Amino acid sequence: MRKKIVAGNWKMNTLPNEGVELAKTINEYVKTLNQDEKYKVILGVPFTHIDKVVQAVDLNLVSVSAQDCAMYESGAYTGEVSAKMIKSANCEYAIIGHSERRQYFGDTDEVIAKKLEMCYNNDLFPILCCGEKLEERENNSHFEVVEKQILNALINVNSEKMQNTIIAYEPVWAIGTGKTASPEQAQEMHEFIRKFYPKNMEKK
């Protein structure tokens, strides 16, 4: 049975102490679910929170993710946080390619591919985000857009690395707009990804 993943991206919200309290509350709630490892709960917290949240939760119940990582290993890149730094705080995951990173900070497919490489090189599990804009959905190019995003990002990724990768579909038109994707729309895209991706992996 495929394990269900519940991941929450906190974005630029809460101060560290507030984040710790929220993480503890979530951790206590997860304890009550008797989930038998059917679910993976992941908290995508700000960089300033990672170390404290990791220490505040039971990592057997709740995992911690960074919201991004640098495309470089190290160097003179003011303001960037490397995958190695994130991993050193005992963080397991990093969100890569979120639509807000693409839209506001210029994360191209090429940049995203480099960030993924940094994750793999430092034993971080990437959560690769993909999704179409409203006009792309309306002109029926949503499948093409998502396929291009995924294949361009994972161009150098083999099947072994792919086992440690989560693909998260989140249509851009449903983020902060009041509109929501129906379960049928989400399932349709999930099925599409599962069909096209293995075929392309066989070529690597």
PATILO-857193 format. One record per residue (C-alpha): residue number from 1; x, y, z; residue in three letters. Coordinates in Angstrom, 2 decimals. Last residue first. Layout:
residues N
vofi->NUM&X->X&Y->Y&Z->Z&pado->Ala
...
***
This chain:
residues 204
vofi->204&X->18.34&Y->6.40&Z->-18.28&pado->Lys
vofi->203&X->15.76&Y->5.40&Z->-20.92&pado->Lys
vofi->202&X->13.67&Y->3.41&Z->-18.44&pado->Glu
vofi->201&X->13.16&Y->6.61&Z->-16.45&pado->Met
vofi->200&X->11.15&Y->8.09&Z->-19.31&pado->Asn
vofi->199&X->8.60&Y->5.28&Z->-19.25&pado->Lys
vofi->198&X->8.48&Y->5.41&Z->-15.45&pado->Pro
vofi->197&X->7.46&Y->9.10&Z->-15.60&pado->Tyr
vofi->196&X->4.62&Y->9.00&Z->-18.09&pado->Phe
vofi->195&X->2.16&Y->6.74&Z->-16.27&pado->Lys
vofi->194&X->2.66&Y->7.80&Z->-12.66&pado->Arg
vofi->193&X->2.55&Y->11.46&Z->-13.68&pado->Ile
vofi->192&X->-0.74&Y->10.99&Z->-15.56&pado->Phe
vofi->191&X->-2.31&Y->9.14&Z->-12.64&pado->Glu
vofi->190&X->-1.37&Y->11.95&Z->-10.28&pado->His
vofi->189&X->-2.79&Y->14.49&Z->-12.72&pado->Met
vofi->188&X->-6.16&Y->12.74&Z->-12.87&pado->Glu
vofi->187&X->-6.15&Y->12.30&Z->-9.09&pado->Gln
vofi->186&X->-5.71&Y->16.03&Z->-8.59&pado->Ala
vofi->185&X->-8.49&Y->16.90&Z->-11.03&pado->Gln
vofi->184&X->-10.83&Y->14.32&Z->-9.48&pado->Glu
vofi->183&X->-10.10&Y->15.52&Z->-5.95&pado->Pro
vofi->182&X->-11.14&Y->19.00&Z->-7.13&pado->Ser
vofi->181&X->-8.56&Y->21.74&Z->-7.39&pado->Ala
vofi->180&X->-9.40&Y->24.73&Z->-5.25&pado->Thr
vofi->179&X->-10.11&Y->28.36&Z->-5.99&pado->Lys
vofi->178&X->-9.81&Y->30.96&Z->-3.25&pado->Gly
vofi->177&X->-6.83&Y->32.44&Z->-5.04&pado->Thr
vofi->176&X->-4.07&Y->31.80&Z->-2.48&pado->Gly
vofi->175&X->-2.70&Y->28.81&Z->-4.38&pado->Ile
vofi->174&X->-5.30&Y->27.06&Z->-6.57&pado->Ala
vofi->173&X->-4.19&Y->28.63&Z->-9.86&pado->Trp
vofi->172&X->-0.64&Y->27.42&Z->-9.23&pado->Val
vofi->171&X->-1.74&Y->23.79&Z->-9.36&pado->Pro
vofi->170&X->-0.01&Y->21.80&Z->-6.59&pado->Glu
vofi->169&X->1.38&Y->18.40&Z->-7.54&pado->Tyr
vofi->168&X->4.04&Y->17.17&Z->-5.12&pado->Ala
vofi->167&X->6.65&Y->14.73&Z->-6.42&pado->Ile
vofi->166&X->8.54&Y->13.05&Z->-3.57&pado->Ile
vofi->165&X->12.07&Y->11.82&Z->-4.28&pado->Thr
vofi->164&X->14.05&Y->9.11&Z->-2.46&pado->Asn
vofi->163&X->13.16&Y->6.32&Z->-4.89&pado->Gln
vofi->162&X->14.05&Y->8.73&Z->-7.69&pado->Met
vofi->161&X->17.66&Y->8.55&Z->-6.64&pado->Lys
vofi->160&X->17.77&Y->4.85&Z->-7.52&pado->Glu
vofi->159&X->15.82&Y->5.38&Z->-10.76&pado->Ser
vofi->158&X->18.36&Y->7.85&Z->-12.09&pado->Asn
vofi->157&X->18.20&Y->11.63&Z->-11.88&pado->Val
vofi->156&X->20.05&Y->13.71&Z->-14.47&pado->Asn
vofi->155&X->17.01&Y->15.14&Z->-16.25&pado->Ile
vofi->154&X->14.96&Y->15.27&Z->-13.07&pado->Leu
vofi->153&X->14.13&Y->18.98&Z->-13.17&pado->Ala
vofi->152&X->13.59&Y->19.04&Z->-16.92&pado->Asn
vofi->151&X->11.46&Y->15.88&Z->-16.76&pado->Leu
vofi->150&X->9.29&Y->17.20&Z->-13.94&pado->Ile
vofi->149&X->8.64&Y->20.68&Z->-15.30&pado->Gln
vofi->148&X->8.07&Y->19.39&Z->-18.86&pado->Lys
vofi->147&X->5.53&Y->16.80&Z->-17.69&pado->Glu
vofi->146&X->3.73&Y->19.41&Z->-15.61&pado->Val
vofi->145&X->3.44&Y->21.82&Z->-18.53&pado->Val
vofi->144&X->2.35&Y->19.15&Z->-21.03&pado->Glu
vofi->143&X->-0.36&Y->17.86&Z->-18.70&pado->Phe
vofi->142&X->-1.62&Y->21.39&Z->-18.04&pado->His
vofi->141&X->-1.79&Y->22.36&Z->-21.75&pado->Ser
vofi->140&X->-5.61&Y->22.24&Z->-21.87&pado->Asn
vofi->139&X->-6.04&Y->25.94&Z->-22.72&pado->Asn
vofi->138&X->-7.85&Y->26.53&Z->-19.41&pado->Glu
vofi->137&X->-5.25&Y->24.68&Z->-17.35&pado->Arg
vofi->136&X->-2.43&Y->26.66&Z->-18.91&pado->Glu
vofi->135&X->-4.34&Y->29.90&Z->-18.36&pado->Glu
vofi->134&X->-4.78&Y->29.00&Z->-14.69&pado->Leu
vofi->133&X->-1.10&Y->28.25&Z->-14.11&pado->Lys
vofi->132&X->0.24&Y->24.68&Z->-13.98&pado->Glu
vofi->131&X->1.81&Y->22.62&Z->-11.24&pado->Gly
vofi->130&X->5.00&Y->21.00&Z->-10.00&pado->Cys
vofi->129&X->6.78&Y->20.71&Z->-6.68&pado->Cys
vofi->128&X->9.73&Y->18.40&Z->-6.03&pado->Leu
vofi->127&X->9.97&Y->17.31&Z->-2.39&pado->Ile
vofi->126&X->13.65&Y->16.46&Z->-2.08&pado->Pro
vofi->125&X->15.03&Y->13.91&Z->0.40&pado->Phe
vofi->124&X->18.31&Y->15.23&Z->1.76&pado->Leu
vofi->123&X->21.31&Y->12.90&Z->1.68&pado->Asp
vofi->122&X->23.83&Y->15.65&Z->0.90&pado->Asn
vofi->121&X->24.63&Y->14.85&Z->-2.73&pado->Asn
vofi->120&X->20.96&Y->14.06&Z->-3.41&pado->Tyr
vofi->119&X->19.85&Y->17.44&Z->-2.09&pado->Cys
vofi->118&X->22.55&Y->19.31&Z->-4.00&pado->Met
vofi->117&X->21.49&Y->17.54&Z->-7.20&pado->Glu
vofi->116&X->17.91&Y->18.62&Z->-6.57&pado->Leu
vofi->115&X->19.08&Y->22.20&Z->-6.28&pado->Lys
vofi->114&X->20.85&Y->21.88&Z->-9.63&pado->Lys
vofi->113&X->17.69&Y->20.55&Z->-11.30&pado->Ala
vofi->112&X->15.68&Y->23.40&Z->-9.77&pado->Ile
vofi->111&X->18.07&Y->25.95&Z->-11.24&pado->Val
vofi->110&X->17.69&Y->24.38&Z->-14.70&pado->Glu
vofi->109&X->13.90&Y->24.23&Z->-14.37&pado->Asp
vofi->108&X->13.97&Y->27.94&Z->-13.58&pado->Thr
vofi->107&X->13.82&Y->29.40&Z->-10.07&pado->Asp
vofi->106&X->13.32&Y->33.09&Z->-10.80&pado->Gly
vofi->105&X->12.63&Y->34.32&Z->-7.28&pado->Phe
vofi->104&X->9.01&Y->35.45&Z->-7.42&pado->Tyr
vofi->103&X->7.30&Y->33.02&Z->-9.80&pado->Gln
vofi->102&X->9.49&Y->29.90&Z->-9.62&pado->Arg
vofi->101&X->10.10&Y->30.21&Z->-5.88&pado->Arg
vofi->100&X->6.38&Y->30.88&Z->-5.39&pado->Glu
vofi->99&X->5.57&Y->27.83&Z->-7.53&pado->Ser
vofi->98&X->7.64&Y->25.59&Z->-5.26&pado->His
vofi->97&X->10.61&Y->24.16&Z->-7.14&pado->Gly
vofi->96&X->12.31&Y->22.30&Z->-4.28&pado->Ile
vofi->95&X->10.99&Y->21.59&Z->-0.79&pado->Ile
vofi->94&X->13.79&Y->20.13&Z->1.32&pado->Ala
vofi->93&X->13.67&Y->17.01&Z->3.50&pado->Tyr
vofi->92&X->15.41&Y->15.18&Z->6.34&pado->Glu
vofi->91&X->16.60&Y->17.92&Z->8.73&pado->Cys
vofi->90&X->19.22&Y->16.75&Z->11.22&pado->Asn
vofi->89&X->20.58&Y->20.32&Z->11.56&pado->Ala
vofi->88&X->23.67&Y->19.30&Z->9.56&pado->Ser
vofi->87&X->21.35&Y->18.37&Z->6.69&pado->Lys
vofi->86&X->20.28&Y->21.98&Z->6.29&pado->Ile
vofi->85&X->23.87&Y->23.20&Z->6.24&pado->Met
vofi->84&X->24.82&Y->20.58&Z->3.65&pado->Lys
vofi->83&X->21.83&Y->21.54&Z->1.51&pado->Ala
vofi->82&X->23.18&Y->25.07&Z->1.45&pado->Ser
vofi->81&X->21.52&Y->28.21&Z->2.77&pado->Val
vofi->80&X->21.78&Y->31.36&Z->0.65&pado->Glu
vofi->79&X->21.83&Y->34.90&Z->2.05&pado->Gly
vofi->78&X->25.15&Y->35.87&Z->0.54&pado->Thr
vofi->77&X->26.45&Y->33.43&Z->-2.04&pado->Tyr
vofi->76&X->30.24&Y->33.54&Z->-1.70&pado->Ala
vofi->75&X->30.86&Y->29.79&Z->-1.53&pado->Gly
vofi->74&X->29.23&Y->26.47&Z->-0.68&pado->Ser
vofi->73&X->27.54&Y->23.48&Z->-2.35&pado->Glu
vofi->72&X->25.55&Y->25.65&Z->-4.74&pado->Tyr
vofi->71&X->21.92&Y->25.44&Z->-5.90&pado->Met
vofi->70&X->20.85&Y->26.70&Z->-2.48&pado->Ala
vofi->69&X->18.04&Y->25.06&Z->-0.53&pado->Cys
vofi->68&X->14.29&Y->25.50&Z->-0.23&pado->Asp
vofi->67&X->11.44&Y->25.23&Z->2.28&pado->Gln
vofi->66&X->13.42&Y->23.10&Z->4.70&pado->Ala
vofi->65&X->11.69&Y->19.92&Z->5.84&pado->Ser
vofi->64&X->11.07&Y->18.27&Z->9.20&pado->Val
vofi->63&X->9.65&Y->14.81&Z->9.82&pado->Ser
vofi->62&X->6.96&Y->13.93&Z->12.37&pado->Val
vofi->61&X->6.28&Y->10.60&Z->14.05&pado->Leu
vofi->60&X->9.65&Y->8.87&Z->14.27&pado->Asn
vofi->59&X->11.22&Y->12.32&Z->14.37&pado->Leu
vofi->58&X->9.56&Y->12.92&Z->17.74&pado->Asp
vofi->57&X->9.29&Y->16.70&Z->17.80&pado->Val
vofi->56&X->10.98&Y->19.55&Z->19.69&pado->Ala
vofi->55&X->14.61&Y->18.93&Z->18.72&pado->Gln
vofi->54&X->13.85&Y->19.03&Z->14.99&pado->Val
vofi->53&X->11.69&Y->22.09&Z->15.61&pado->Val
vofi->52&X->14.57&Y->23.95&Z->17.27&pado->Lys
vofi->51&X->17.10&Y->23.17&Z->14.53&pado->Asp
vofi->50&X->14.74&Y->23.93&Z->11.67&pado->Ile
vofi->49&X->13.15&Y->27.13&Z->12.91&pado->His
vofi->48&X->15.41&Y->29.81&Z->11.43&pado->Thr
vofi->47&X->15.30&Y->28.06&Z->8.04&pado->Phe
vofi->46&X->11.52&Y->28.44&Z->7.89&pado->Pro
vofi->45&X->9.46&Y->25.24&Z->8.38&pado->Val
vofi->44&X->8.11&Y->22.61&Z->5.99&pado->Gly
vofi->43&X->6.57&Y->20.13&Z->8.45&pado->Leu
vofi->42&X->6.24&Y->16.55&Z->7.17&pado->Ile
vofi->41&X->3.77&Y->13.87&Z->8.29&pado->Val
vofi->40&X->4.20&Y->10.44&Z->6.66&pado->Lys
vofi->39&X->1.08&Y->8.29&Z->6.85&pado->Tyr
vofi->38&X->0.33&Y->4.58&Z->6.91&pado->Lys
vofi->37&X->3.11&Y->4.00&Z->9.46&pado->Glu
vofi->36&X->0.77&Y->2.25&Z->11.87&pado->Asp
vofi->35&X->-1.33&Y->5.42&Z->12.13&pado->Gln
vofi->34&X->-2.39&Y->5.18&Z->15.74&pado->Asn
vofi->33&X->-3.71&Y->8.72&Z->15.28&pado->Leu
vofi->32&X->-3.17&Y->9.98&Z->18.83&pado->Thr
vofi->31&X->0.57&Y->10.50&Z->18.46&pado->Lys
vofi->30&X->-0.05&Y->12.67&Z->15.39&pado->Val
vofi->29&X->-1.92&Y->15.11&Z->17.65&pado->Tyr
vofi->28&X->0.99&Y->15.37&Z->20.06&pado->Glu
vofi->27&X->3.41&Y->16.09&Z->17.19&pado->Asn
vofi->26&X->1.08&Y->18.70&Z->15.75&pado->Ile
vofi->25&X->0.94&Y->20.51&Z->19.08&pado->Thr
vofi->24&X->4.71&Y->20.25&Z->19.49&pado->Lys
vofi->23&X->5.23&Y->21.70&Z->16.01&pado->Ala
vofi->22&X->2.92&Y->24.63&Z->16.80&pado->Leu
vofi->21&X->4.82&Y->25.34&Z->20.01&pado->Glu
vofi->20&X->8.15&Y->25.16&Z->18.20&pado->Val
vofi->19&X->6.91&Y->27.46&Z->15.47&pado->Gly
vofi->18&X->5.84&Y->30.06&Z->17.99&pado->Glu
vofi->17&X->9.31&Y->29.91&Z->19.53&pado->Asn
vofi->16&X->10.94&Y->30.28&Z->16.10&pado->Pro
vofi->15&X->8.73&Y->33.17&Z->14.92&pado->Leu
vofi->14&X->5.71&Y->32.26&Z->12.84&pado->Thr
vofi->13&X->5.13&Y->32.60&Z->9.07&pado->Asn
vofi->12&X->7.26&Y->32.96&Z->5.95&pado->Met
vofi->11&X->6.11&Y->29.68&Z->4.32&pado->Lys
vofi->10&X->4.62&Y->27.15&Z->6.75&pado->Trp
vofi->9&X->4.54&Y->24.40&Z->4.14&pado->Asn
vofi->8&X->2.53&Y->21.47&Z->5.49&pado->Gly
vofi->7&X->3.14&Y->17.94&Z->4.26&pado->Ala
vofi->6&X->0.73&Y->15.03&Z->4.67&pado->Val
vofi->5&X->2.11&Y->12.02&Z->2.79&pado->Ile
vofi->4&X->0.13&Y->8.83&Z->2.21&pado->Lys
vofi->3&X->2.11&Y->5.59&Z->2.07&pado->Lys
vofi->2&X->1.33&Y->3.44&Z->-0.98&pado->Arg
vofi->1&X->0.00&Y->0.00&Z->0.00&pado->Met
***
